[in-house]
Amino acid sequence: MNEGDGEANLAYYALHELHILPHELMALSVRERAAIYAMIAVRVDKEKRERSRGKGRKR
């Protein structure tokens, strides 16, 4: 999620990982979308930490 339009990247994640269709996401209020985006950020950070921990164990 480091490149391009941030909201588009979040919508892509919502579609592929959470199975939220783009029209469903856009139908949400700004607050609801903000909550979804914040939850995605928490999940992505957790996944990054888990990946970095896994790399340390393989050595």
C-alpha positions in Angstrom: 0.0 0.0 0.0 2.9 2.3 -0.5 2.2 3.5 -4.0 -0.5 5.4 -5.8 -3.8 6.6 -4.5 -4.2 5.7 -0.9 -8.0 5.3 -1.0 -7.8 3.1 -4.1 -5.3 0.9 -2.3 -7.6 0.6 0.7 -10.5 -0.2 -1.6 -8.5 -2.9 -3.3 -7.6 -4.4 0.1 -11.3 -4.2 1.2 -12.4 -6.0 -2.0 -9.8 -8.8 -2.0 -9.3 -9.4 1.7 -12.6 -8.4 3.2 -14.9 -9.1 0.2 -16.5 -5.6 0.4 -17.5 -4.6 -3.1 -16.5 -1.1 -4.3 -20.1 0.1 -4.6 -20.8 -1.1 -1.0 -17.7 0.6 0.3 -18.7 3.9 -1.4 -22.2 3.6 -0.1 -20.9 3.8 3.5 -20.8 7.1 5.3 -17.4 8.9 5.6 -17.2 7.8 9.2 -17.9 4.2 8.4 -15.3 4.2 5.6 -12.8 5.8 7.9 -13.4 3.1 10.5 -13.0 0.4 7.8 -9.7 2.1 6.6 -8.4 2.3 10.2 -9.2 -1.4 10.8 -7.4 -2.2 7.5 -4.3 -0.2 8.7 -4.3 -2.1 12.0 -4.5 -5.5 10.2 -1.8 -4.6 7.6 0.5 -3.5 10.5 -0.1 -6.8 12.3 0.6 -8.8 9.1 3.8 -6.9 8.6 4.9 -7.6 12.2 4.1 -11.3 11.8 6.1 -11.5 8.5 9.1 -9.8 10.1 9.0 -12.1 13.1 8.8 -15.1 10.7 11.9 -13.9 8.8 13.9 -13.7 12.0 13.1 -17.3 12.9 14.1 -18.7 9.5 17.8 -17.8 10.0 
